[in-house]
Amino acid sequence: MRIFGAAILAASLLVTNAFAATSLSAGKPAGVKKAQSEGNTILIIGAVGLAGLGIGLAASSNGGGPTNFTSTTTSTTTTTTTSP
């Protein structure tokens, strides 16, 4: 599970850098209005999906393994006899 989490983190860092390198052209001004008008919906949906997946995985884990229960029962019998 730790390896899976590390792989997801590394992939998200690489993908973020890849999108950042291609979104702005060299030598042109990077205006706030242009950045706000570009659609980020796919990134937002992906981030919410990954967050939901992480929360789901964390909630579904049992804390490391199955729990074994043992049950012991005791019974006592008493007999009484009367002699004439």
Secondary structure, DSSP 4 states (H G I P E B T S, - for coil): -HHHHHHHHHHHHHHHHHHHHHHS-TTS---HHHHHHS--HHHHHHHHHHHHHHHHHHHH--SSS-------------------
